[in-house]
């Protein structure tokens, strides 16, 4: 999925700033990118934390992607150039359109494309499949790993277009759509018919109930997904970590955040150590991005944005963040452990504790080279430079529940975003996610 994702400014630690040139959703795509060359390390720590779930954080994401693959399977014998990506994106766009129509076009973290979909009527599959009709970051992108590892698809390769619906995927589609018969047909048959004949798709209550990301999956479908999350844990260490993580997040007190002081009994020692080490890496990575953001903020008001690394290190906001970066990087190095290929995380953290602050700045800007770039000793604007920089968080695996919602997840500080997502997925499997995402206001609570 990394090849599909337009990364964000902070990978993994929570999804969802959508800014830069994205405002009207009419441009093809200048999402700000700051991977710092650490994508492989991020993926490694995420996989150690919760294997096999990708960026999934609520169950409807899995169902919609699986339904798209299933319809593509049935189209291939009768149509040419059928692409599962296009069909799944179309199904997702339709699902969000149905949901927005039902909620008065109110924003919700489970929905995408409000600006692009508003005012659109007479939808057909040929329109829904168009590359620019829907968002550039569909939720489907976050499901690739989960669809494969949980057994809902059979992959011909790592590419989504190679996927074929597995038996478990067929079961999921059946369970999720049972009782929903738009125009006296199953949801699958109705959408397949519209994909074949090109007719306008009619928004009905039954279709909306089946597709809308705002409506929780049926109990049978949720049970199937939970069983798949826990399946194989007796033989597969990765599946065991996934199952144990699910048990842990289920046990967390929703009011008080867990800390790093004591290992939960349900997690083994190696798993806990990997979670803790990953959190230290993510903290260092985020602190590095804070340094770059501070430099960008100092450059933004300048008529000709430019700072030497020597001048940048003297700026108080930059100095403060450099201090935090040194501390975070040293905490990771003190662990003297690094599971990443080529000890990538260690090399990065060593660059962040150099004696000369200007050298640290140069190291970071070289790694960035997208928002800021280094020419000689000078820091200059890059292609994604913004004159209105903001603090932002994001996730390399697809947009999640938003910073405000994620901040209320009671997990230890700095932990892999996959653990936060798993907490939310567990709430959804209990039918409680909407309650979490939309807590009562003070007046309502009173």
C-alpha positions in Angstrom: 0.0 0.0 0.0 2.9 2.3 0.5 3.2 2.5 -3.3 -0.4 3.7 -3.5 -0.5 6.1 -0.6 0.3 9.7 -0.8 2.0 9.8 2.5 1.3 12.5 5.0 3.5 14.7 7.1 3.6 12.5 10.1 3.4 8.8 9.2 1.4 6.4 11.4 0.6 8.5 14.5 -2.5 9.7 13.4 -4.1 10.1 10.4 -5.6 12.9 9.3 -4.5 16.2 8.3 -5.8 17.0 4.8 -4.2 20.2 3.8 -1.6 21.7 1.5 -3.2 21.8 -1.9 -6.1 19.5 -1.1 -8.7 22.1 -0.1 -11.3 21.9 -2.9 -10.6 18.3 -3.7 -10.3 19.2 -7.4 -6.6 19.0 -7.7 -4.8 15.8 -8.5 -2.8 15.6 -5.5 -0.2 17.6 -3.6 -0.4 16.0 -0.2 2.5 17.0 1.9 5.0 14.2 2.2 7.6 13.7 5.0 8.6 10.1 5.3 12.2 11.0 6.2 13.2 7.8 4.4 11.8 5.9 7.4 8.9 4.1 5.7 10.4 0.6 6.1 11.1 1.2 9.8 7.6 2.5 10.4 6.1 -0.6 8.7 8.4 -2.9 10.7 7.3 -1.5 14.1 3.7 -1.5 13.0 3.9 -5.1 12.0 5.5 -6.1 15.3 2.8 -4.2 17.1 -0.3 -5.7 15.4 0.4 -7.9 12.5 -1.9 -8.2 9.5 -4.4 -5.4 10.0 -2.9 -2.6 7.9 -4.7 0.7 8.5 -8.2 -0.8 9.2 -10.0 0.8 12.1 -13.6 -0.1 11.5 -15.2 -3.2 10.1 -17.2 -1.7 7.2 -13.8 -0.9 5.5 -13.1 -4.6 5.1 -16.6 -5.4 3.9 -16.8 -2.6 1.3 -13.4 -3.6 -0.2 -14.3 -7.3 -0.2 -17.7 -6.5 -1.9 -15.8 -4.6 -4.6 -13.5 -7.6 -5.2 -16.4 -9.9 -5.4 -18.2 -7.8 -8.0 -15.0 -7.5 -10.0 -14.7 -11.3 -9.9 -18.2 -11.7 -11.4 -17.6 -9.0 -14.0 -14.4 -10.5 -15.5 -16.0 -13.3 -17.5 -18.3 -10.9 -19.2 -16.4 -7.6 -19.4 -12.9 -6.5 -20.5 -10.4 -4.6 -18.6 -12.0 -5.1 -15.2 -10.0 -3.7 -12.4 -10.7 -4.6 -8.8 -9.3 -1.2 -7.6 -11.8 0.7 -9.8 -14.8 -1.4 -8.7 -13.9 -1.3 -5.0 -13.4 2.5 -5.2 -16.8 2.8 -6.9 -18.5 0.7 -4.2 -16.9 2.8 -1.5 -17.8 6.1 -3.2 -21.4 4.9 -3.5 -21.4 3.9 0.1 -20.2 7.3 1.3 -22.7 9.0 -1.1 -25.5 7.1 0.4 -24.4 7.9 3.9 -23.9 11.6 3.2 -27.4 11.8 1.7 -28.9 10.3 4.8 -27.0 12.5 7.3 -27.4 15.8 5.5 -23.9 15.9 4.2 -22.4 16.1 7.7 -18.7 15.3 8.0 -17.8 12.1 9.8 -14.4 10.4 10.1 -15.9 7.2 8.7 -16.8 9.0 5.4 -14.7 10.4 2.6 -15.3 12.7 -0.3 -18.0 15.1 1.0 -16.8 18.0 -1.2 -16.5 15.8 -4.3 -19.7 13.9 -3.9 -22.0 16.7 -2.9 -24.4 17.6 -5.7 -23.7 14.4 -7.6 -26.8 12.5 -8.8 -27.7 9.9 -11.4 -24.7 7.8 -10.4 -23.7 5.0 -12.6 -20.7 2.6 -12.3 -19.1 4.2 -15.3 -19.1 7.6 -13.4 -18.2 6.1 -10.0 -15.2 4.3 -11.5 -13.6 7.4 -13.0 -10.2 8.1 -11.3 -11.1 11.7 -10.3 -14.7 11.1 -9.3 -13.8 10.1 -5.7 -10.9 10.9 -3.4 -7.3 10.1 -4.0 -7.1 8.3 -0.7 -9.9 5.8 -0.5 -10.3 3.7 2.6 -9.6 0.6 0.4 -5.9 1.5 0.5 -5.9 0.8 4.2 -7.4 -2.7 3.8 -4.9 -4.4 1.5 -2.9 -6.2 4.2 -6.0 -7.1 6.3 -7.9 -8.6 3.3 -5.0 -11.0 2.6 -3.8 -11.8 6.1 -7.4 -12.4 7.4 -8.2 -14.6 4.4 -11.0 -12.6 2.8 -9.2 -12.6 -0.6 -6.8 -14.8 -2.4 -4.0 -12.6 -3.8 -2.4 -13.4 -7.1 0.3 -10.9 -6.1 0.6 -8.0 -3.7 -1.4 -5.8 -6.1 -5.0 -5.2 -5.3 -6.1 -5.8 -8.9 -4.9 -9.4 -8.6 -7.2 -10.2 -5.6 -10.0 -12.7 -5.9 -12.7 -13.2 -3.3 -12.0 -16.1 -1.0 -14.6 -18.3 0.6 -14.4 -16.2 3.8 -15.0 -13.1 1.7 -18.1 -14.7 0.2 -19.3 -15.5 3.7 -18.6 -11.9 4.8 -20.6 -10.4 1.9 -23.5 -12.7 2.6 -23.5 -12.0 6.3 -23.2 -8.3 5.9 -26.0 -8.0 3.3 -28.5 -10.6 4.6 -32.0 -9.1 4.7 -31.0 -6.2 2.5 -32.7 -6.6 -0.9 -32.8 -3.4 -2.9 -35.3 -3.7 -5.8 -35.9 -7.3 -4.7 -32.4 -8.4 -5.4 -29.4 -9.1 -3.2 -27.0 -6.2 -2.8 -24.4 -8.1 -4.7 -26.7 -8.9 -7.6 -28.2 -5.4 -7.7 -24.8 -3.7 -8.0 -23.5 -6.3 -10.4 -26.5 -5.6 -12.6 -25.8 -1.9 -12.6 -22.2 -2.5 -13.4 -23.2 -4.6 -16.4 -26.0 -2.5 -17.8 -24.7 1.0 -16.9 -28.1 2.1 -15.4 -28.4 4.7 -12.7 -28.1 3.3 -9.2 -31.1 4.0 -7.1 -30.5 5.0 -3.5 -32.8 2.9 -1.3 -33.0 2.3 2.4 -32.0 -1.3 2.0 -28.9 -0.4 -0.1 -28.0 2.3 2.3 -28.3 0.0 5.3 -26.0 -2.5 3.7 -23.3 0.0 2.4 -23.3 3.1 4.6 -20.1 3.3 6.7 -22.2 4.9 9.4 -24.3 1.8 9.9 -22.7 -1.0 11.9 -22.3 -4.4 10.2 -24.6 -7.2 11.2 -23.8 -9.3 14.2 -22.9 -12.3 12.1 -20.5 -10.2 9.9 -18.8 -8.8 13.0 -18.4 -12.2 14.5 -16.8 -13.5 11.3 -14.3 -10.6 11.3 -13.5 -11.1 15.0 -13.0 -14.8 14.4 -10.6 -14.1 11.5 -8.6 -11.7 13.7 -8.1 -14.5 16.2 -7.8 -17.4 13.8 -4.5 -19.4 13.7 -3.1 -17.9 16.9 -2.1 -21.3 18.2 0.3 -22.0 15.4 1.2 -18.6 14.1 3.2 -16.1 16.3 1.9 -13.2 14.3 -1.7 -14.3 14.6 -1.1 -14.8 18.4 0.1 -11.2 18.7 -3.0 -10.0 16.9 -5.3 -12.0 19.1 -3.5 -11.0 22.3 -3.6 -7.3 21.2 -7.3 -7.6 20.6 -7.8 -9.0 24.1 -5.6 -6.2 25.6 -7.4 -3.3 24.0 -10.8 -4.9 25.0 -9.6 -4.8 28.6 -8.5 -1.1 28.7 -10.4 1.3 30.8 -12.0 3.8 28.5 -11.5 6.7 31.0 -7.9 6.2 32.0 -5.0 5.8 29.5 -2.7 2.9 30.0 0.9 3.5 30.7 4.3 1.8 30.1 4.9 1.0 33.7 3.7 -2.6 33.7 3.3 -5.2 31.0 -0.3 -6.4 30.5 -0.6 -10.1 31.4 -2.2 -11.0 28.1 0.9 -9.8 26.1 4.2 -11.8 26.1 7.4 -10.0 27.1 8.9 -9.8 23.6 5.7 -8.3 22.2 5.6 -5.7 25.0 9.3 -4.8 24.5 8.6 -4.4 20.7 5.7 -2.1 21.5 7.8 0.0 23.9 10.7 0.2 21.5 8.4 1.2 18.6 6.9 4.0 20.7 10.4 5.4 21.3 11.1 5.3 17.6 7.8 7.0 16.8 8.5 9.7 19.4 11.9 10.4 17.8 10.4 10.5 14.3 7.6 12.9 15.4 10.1 15.1 17.3 12.2 15.3 14.1 9.1 16.4 12.1 8.4 19.0 14.8 11.9 20.5 14.2 11.1 20.7 10.5 7.7 22.3 11.1 9.3 24.9 13.3 11.8 25.8 10.7 9.1 26.0 8.1 7.0 28.3 10.3 10.0 30.6 10.7 10.5 30.7 6.9 6.9 31.2 6.0 6.6 35.0 6.6 9.8 35.7 4.7 9.4 37.3 1.2 12.1 35.0 -0.1 12.0 32.0 2.3 15.5 30.9 3.1 17.5 30.1 6.2 21.0 28.8 6.7 21.2 25.8 9.0 23.5 27.9 11.2 20.8 30.7 11.5 18.0 28.1 12.0 19.7 26.5 15.0 19.7 29.9 16.8 16.0 30.4 16.6 14.3 29.7 20.0 11.4 27.6 18.6 13.9 25.5 16.7 16.2 25.2 19.7 13.4 24.0 21.9 12.4 21.3 19.5 16.0 20.2 18.8 16.3 19.6 22.6 13.2 17.4 22.5 14.5 15.6 19.5 17.9 14.8 21.1 16.1 13.4 24.2 13.7 11.3 22.2 16.4 9.9 19.9 18.7 9.1 22.9 15.9 7.3 24.6 15.6 5.0 21.6 19.4 4.5 21.4 19.6 3.7 25.1 17.5 0.5 24.4 20.5 -0.8 22.2 18.0 -2.8 20.1 16.8 -2.3 16.6 14.8 -4.8 14.6 14.7 -2.7 11.4 16.6 -3.7 8.3 20.1 -2.3 8.3 19.4 -0.8 11.7 17.7 2.0 9.9 16.1 3.4 13.1 19.4 3.5 14.9 21.1 5.3 12.0 18.3 7.9 12.0 18.5 8.5 15.8 22.2 8.9 15.7 21.8 11.6 13.1 19.5 13.4 15.6 22.0 13.6 18.5 25.0 15.1 16.7 26.9 17.6 18.7 26.4 20.4 16.2 22.7 21.5 16.0 23.2 22.8 12.4 24.3 19.2 11.4 21.1 17.8 12.8 19.1 20.3 10.8 21.0 19.5 7.7 20.4 15.8 8.2 16.7 16.3 8.7 16.3 18.6 5.7 18.2 16.1 3.5 15.8 13.4 4.6 12.8 15.6 4.0 13.6 17.1 0.5 9.9 17.6 -0.2 8.7 20.3 2.1 12.1 21.7 2.8 15.3 21.1 0.8 19.0 21.7 1.4 21.2 23.6 -1.0 24.7 23.9 0.4 24.1 25.1 3.9 20.8 26.8 3.1 17.3 25.5 3.8 15.0 26.4 1.0 11.3 25.7 0.2 10.5 22.4 -1.4 7.6 21.5 -3.6 5.2 21.1 -0.7 6.3 24.1 1.3 3.4 26.0 2.9 3.2 29.6 4.0 0.6 28.5 6.5 2.2 25.5 8.2 0.2 23.7 10.9 0.7 21.0 13.4 -0.6 17.8 11.9 -0.6 14.1 12.4 -1.1 11.3 9.9 -0.9 7.7 9.1 1.0 6.0 6.3 -1.6 3.3 6.0 -4.6 5.4 5.2 -6.6 8.0 7.0 -8.0 7.1 10.4 -10.4 8.5 12.9 -8.9 12.0 13.2 -6.6 13.5 15.8 -9.4 14.4 18.3 -10.9 10.9 18.3 -7.5 9.2 18.4 -6.4 11.3 21.3 -9.2 9.8 23.4 -8.0 6.2 22.8 -6.6 5.0 26.2 -3.4 3.5 25.0 0.2 4.3 26.2 1.8 7.4 24.7 3.7 7.0 21.4 2.4 3.5 20.7 1.9 2.3 17.1 -1.2 3.7 15.6 -2.2 0.2 14.8 -3.0 -0.4 18.5 -5.2 2.7 18.5 -6.9 1.5 15.4 -7.4 -2.0 16.9 -9.1 -0.4 20.0 -11.5 1.4 17.7 -12.1 -1.7 15.5 -12.9 -3.7 18.7 -15.4 -1.0 19.7 -17.0 -1.4 16.2 -17.1 -5.1 16.5 -19.1 -4.5 19.8 -21.4 -2.1 18.0 -20.1 0.8 20.1 -17.9 2.8 17.7 -20.5 5.4 16.9 -21.0 6.1 20.6 -17.3 6.7 20.9 -16.9 8.9 17.9 -19.9 11.0 18.8 -19.9 11.5 22.5 -22.7 13.5 24.1 -22.0 17.2 24.5 -21.9 18.7 28.0 -25.5 19.8 27.7 -26.7 16.4 26.5 -24.8 14.6 29.2 -26.4 16.8 31.8 
